[in-house]
Amino acid sequence: MSLEKTTNKTFRLSNLNEEKYLETVSYNLKSLEDIIRWNAEHGIYFFRIGSELIPFASHADFRFDWKKDFRKEFSELRKLGKKHKMRFSMHPGQYSVLNSPDEKVVDNALRDIEYHADVLELIAPDDGKIVLHVGGVYGDKKAAMERFIENFSKLSKKAQNMLILENDDRSFNISDVLDICEKVDIPAVLDILHHDCNPAEGDLKGFLKRVVESWRVQIPKFHISSRKGEKGCPHTDYIEPDEFLKFRKIIDSLPFGKEYDIMIEAKKKDLAVLKIME
């Protein structure tokens, strides 16, 4: 928001043509470059790249070779990220549901996740992460979890190695997520607001210990946001400092003693991060 730039500029699918594609992707990649530089200047070393970086790239009608067309730009972004020791993640949208009983929905989700993996392979091949929710319950949570595991196996090894699973605010709590992660051997991400809205039975410290262990030698990631109002789990503009400090105190009390990342999820984006840093 400080730069008034986005990595998510897009357009209508009906307007997909070469001119619109080249113009929009050029804007998004230049914005990402500017954001990386701005973040480095302000001591922010963890950033979520927008899923629309290459609009409609995972759509069946997309015909452009974006990796070839923007090879130079991606090479520069990779060098820039490495120079500033940036870590990157991406978060596929709500329609990427890997555990859907509808094969067409699953096929679209697989294609979308592979697109995210292709982007991160070009920018952050060593530690880029794709954050995903389990999906829907569809009347049978156990079957839905097993379906996720089954469809996870259909992803490329590249995508599997980048995927991390987050608890959600309604259906799959952190205990559910950890059960899946431990079976497919991928890291878990605890979102503390989602945990407040959809708690799992048990001790938070115990869940956090399992979350950290799921990352093995990698740097663990956590999500924090503050709740707006009493209903649902909408995010506030900023993070309540007391909530942030309380969460950090819990994490710091864990016996893992290494660096970790916290993703600030707030409507004011970088302004919320700067406020917490102050």
GULUM-548913 format. One record per residue (C-alpha): z, y, x. Coordinates in Angstrom, 2 decimals. Each point is the difference from the previous one (the first is absolute). Layout:
BEGIN
         w         v         u
         Z         Y         X
...
# end
This chain:
BEGIN
         w         v         u
      0.00      0.00      0.00
      0.58      2.34      2.93
     -3.65     -0.36      1.01
     -1.30     -0.29     -3.59
     -1.96     -3.07      1.10
     -0.30     -3.55     -1.31
     -1.35     -3.33      1.23
     -0.63     -0.92     -3.64
     -2.90      2.23     -1.03
     -2.27     -1.97     -2.33
     -2.63      0.32     -2.74
     -1.23     -1.87     -3.07
     -1.61     -3.39      0.55
     -3.04      1.25     -1.92
     -0.46      2.65      2.72
     -0.05     -2.53      2.84
     -2.98      0.87      2.19
     -0.56      0.40      3.73
      0.53      3.76      0.06
      3.26     -0.15     -1.96
      1.22     -2.97      2.02
     -0.68      1.64      3.39
      1.47      3.34     -1.05
      3.20     -1.45     -1.48
      0.74     -2.51      2.76
     -0.61      2.69      2.64
      2.53      2.23     -1.76
      2.61     -2.76     -0.29
     -0.29     -1.06      3.65
      0.17      3.61      1.24
      3.04      0.54     -2.22
      1.65     -3.08      1.50
     -0.65      1.34      3.50
      1.54      3.37     -0.92
      2.99     -1.70     -1.65
      0.66     -2.20      3.05
     -0.02      3.06      2.25
      2.26      1.95     -2.38
      2.41     -2.93     -0.33
      0.24     -0.35      3.79
      0.80      3.70      0.33
      2.81     -0.38     -2.54
      1.54     -3.24      1.25
     -1.30     -2.26     -2.78
     -1.30     -3.32      1.35
     -0.48     -2.14     -3.10
     -2.72      0.71     -2.57
     -1.50     -1.66     -3.05
     -3.80      0.33     -0.07
     -1.54      0.44     -3.45
     -1.80     -3.00     -1.48
     -2.97      2.17     -0.94
     -0.78      0.76      3.64
     -3.37     -1.70     -0.64
     -0.44      0.43     -3.78
     -1.17     -3.16     -1.81
     -0.40     -1.91      3.28
      1.38     -3.17     -1.61
     -2.12      0.38     -3.14
     -2.72     -2.58     -0.59
     -2.61      2.79     -0.32
      0.84      1.61      3.36
     -2.92     -0.45      2.41
      0.73      2.31      2.95
      0.99     -1.17      3.50
      2.97      2.32      0.44
      1.22     -1.69      3.19
     -3.33      0.70      1.69
     -0.54      3.46     -1.51
      3.42      1.24      1.13
      0.54     -2.10      3.12
      0.56      3.08      2.19
      2.51      1.61     -2.39
      2.05     -3.19     -0.30
      0.00     -0.42      3.77
      1.37      3.52      0.42
      2.65     -0.57     -2.68
      1.13     -3.16      1.73
      0.31      1.80      3.35
      1.86      2.90     -1.65
      2.44     -2.28     -1.78
      0.64     -1.95      3.19
      0.50      3.20      2.01
      2.73      1.20     -2.37
      1.47     -3.49     -0.59
     -0.64      0.30     -3.73
      0.59     -2.87     -2.39
     -2.11     -0.32     -3.13
      0.16     -1.78     -3.32
     -2.15     -0.15     -3.13
      0.98     -0.87     -3.57
     -2.69     -1.50     -2.28
      0.04      1.37     -3.55
      1.56     -1.50     -3.13
     -3.18     -1.90     -0.90
      0.15     -2.15      3.15
      1.96     -2.85     -1.55
     -0.08     -3.09      2.17
      1.95     -2.22     -2.42
     -2.05      0.71     -3.14
     -0.99     -3.03     -2.11
     -3.43      1.65     -0.37
     -2.30     -1.22      2.80
     -2.11      3.17     -0.14
      3.08      2.18      0.53
      1.03     -2.20      2.94
     -3.49      0.18      1.52
      0.11      3.81     -0.22
      3.48      0.04      1.54
     -1.09     -2.23      2.89
     -2.98      2.26      0.68
      2.19      3.11     -0.17
      2.64     -1.38      2.37
     -2.70     -1.03      2.48
     -1.38      3.56     -0.12
      3.45      1.38      0.85
      0.24     -2.49      2.87
     -3.41      1.12      1.30
      1.13      3.65      0.01
      3.25     -0.75      1.81
     -1.74     -2.26      2.50
     -2.04      3.02      1.09
      2.92      2.46      0.11
      3.11     -2.06      0.75
     -0.96     -3.61      0.78
      3.31     -0.92      1.62
      2.54      1.16     -2.60
     -1.83      1.37     -3.07
      1.59     -1.26     -3.24
     -1.21     -0.48     -3.59
      2.83      0.44     -2.53
     -0.38     -2.01     -3.19
      2.03     -0.82     -3.11
      0.15     -3.58     -1.26
     -1.72      0.92     -3.28
      0.67     -1.07     -3.59
      2.35     -2.61     -1.46
     -2.37     -1.15     -2.77
      2.78     -1.73     -1.88
      0.97     -2.36      2.83
      1.44      1.53      3.15
      0.15     -3.23      1.98
     -3.67     -0.77     -0.73
     -0.94      3.61      0.83
      1.74     -0.28      3.38
     -1.72     -3.31      0.75
     -3.34      1.53     -0.95
      0.59      2.84      2.45
      0.64     -2.54      2.77
     -3.13     -1.96     -0.93
     -2.23      3.09     -0.07
      1.54      1.36      3.21
     -1.52     -3.01      1.76
     -3.48      1.22     -1.04
      0.32      3.14      2.14
     -1.37      0.17      3.54
      2.53     -0.50      2.81
     -0.51      3.66      0.88
      1.07      1.13     -3.48
      2.85     -2.52     -0.16
      1.40      1.32      3.28
     -0.03      3.58     -1.33
      1.47     -0.67     -3.45
      3.59      0.95     -0.79
      1.63     -0.45     -3.41
      2.14      2.56     -1.85
      2.47     -0.44     -2.87
     -0.94      1.83     -3.20
      1.98      1.85     -2.65
     -0.55     -2.43     -2.89
     -1.10     -3.54      0.77
      0.61     -1.33      3.51
      3.27      0.97      1.68
      0.72     -0.19      3.70
      1.32     -3.57     -0.32
     -3.30     -1.11     -1.58
     -2.00      1.81      2.67
      2.01     -1.54      2.84
     -0.49     -3.48     -1.45
     -3.79      0.51      0.07
     -0.02      1.67      3.42
      2.00     -2.78      1.58
     -2.42     -2.60     -1.39
     -3.18      1.72      1.23
      1.62      1.50      3.12
     -0.66      3.70     -0.57
      2.40      2.98      0.17
      1.85      1.37     -3.02
      0.54      3.68     -0.78
      3.04      1.16     -1.93
     -0.54      3.04     -2.22
      3.51      1.25     -0.72
     -0.90      1.81     -3.26
     -1.79     -3.09     -1.31
      3.10     -2.00      0.95
      2.17      2.40     -2.02
     -2.34     -0.30     -2.99
     -0.55     -3.75      0.32
      2.96     -1.40      1.96
      0.31     -3.53      1.30
      3.28     -1.87     -0.25
      1.68      0.05      3.37
      1.14      2.27      2.81
     -2.41      2.77      1.07
      0.96     -0.47      3.65
     -0.86     -3.68     -0.25
     -3.43      0.80     -1.42
     -0.60      2.63      2.68
      0.91     -2.51      2.70
     -2.62     -2.41     -1.37
     -2.53      2.85     -0.24
      0.52      0.89      3.67
     -0.24     -3.67      1.03
     -3.32     -0.32     -1.87
     -1.50      2.51      2.46
      0.88     -2.15      3.02
     -0.96      2.12      3.06
     -1.86      2.67     -2.01
      1.44      3.35     -1.06
      1.51     -0.26     -3.52
     -0.98      2.45     -2.73
      2.01      1.22     -2.98
     -0.89      2.23     -2.97
      2.19      2.68     -1.49
     -0.42      2.32     -2.97
      2.35      1.78     -2.39
      0.05     -0.69     -3.73
     -1.07      2.64     -2.49
      1.92     -0.19     -3.27
      1.66     -3.01     -1.58
     -3.02     -1.92     -1.30
     -2.38     -2.04      2.11
     -0.42      0.56      3.74
     -2.03      3.23      0.42
      0.25      1.74      3.38
      1.47      3.45      0.51
     -1.69      2.77      2.00
      2.46     -0.39      2.87
      2.46     -2.61      1.29
      3.68      0.60     -0.66
      1.54      0.36      3.50
      3.15     -1.91     -0.94
     -2.08     -2.96     -1.19
     -2.01      0.02      3.22
      3.08      0.15      2.22
      1.72     -2.75     -2.01
     -3.03     -2.29      0.33
     -0.35      0.72      3.71
      3.67     -0.73      0.54
     -0.40     -3.43     -1.62
     -3.06     -0.83      2.13
      1.65      1.26      3.18
      2.99     -2.29     -0.67
     -2.23     -3.07      0.21
      0.20     -1.94      3.27
     -3.65      0.28      0.96
      0.20      3.06      2.22
     -3.61      1.06      0.19
     -2.39      2.65     -1.26
     -1.04     -0.01     -3.64
     -2.24      2.09     -2.28
      0.92      1.63     -3.30
     -2.81      0.97     -2.35
      0.94      3.08     -2.00
     -1.49     -0.31     -3.49
      0.24      3.38     -1.70
     -2.39      2.21     -1.92
      0.26      2.79      2.58
     -1.12     -2.42      2.74
      0.27      1.60      3.47
      2.13      2.84     -1.36
      2.57     -2.59     -1.09
     -0.11     -1.61      3.47
      0.55      3.37      1.72
      2.94      0.76     -2.29
      1.67     -3.32      0.88
     -0.66      0.59      3.70
      1.70      3.39     -0.25
# end
